[in-house]
Amino acid sequence: MSTDSVRADAEGLFRAAHPGDRSGALIAGCRAAARVADPDHAVAMPIGKLAVEEKTRAREIDAWLNKEWARIAS
């Protein structure tokens, strides 16, 4: 399981569950990739306006990731 595949799976599933929420899909992808990332490698994180949005939506997106994790990480 690579961070790229997990990120892509999370983005796709989030986009399907939340049509039109593009930034939410990106946030979910980054957060999912961070869950499986090798601690010795840097993980791309959202910057600017998206970083502010991530802080305010983190709980909601993490709850969604927890619920969908089996599908994302398979």
ABEGO torsion letter per residue (X at the ends): XBAAAAAAAAAAAAAAABBGBAAAAAAAAAAAAAAABBAABBBBBBBEAAAAAAAAAAAAAAAAAAAAAAAAAX
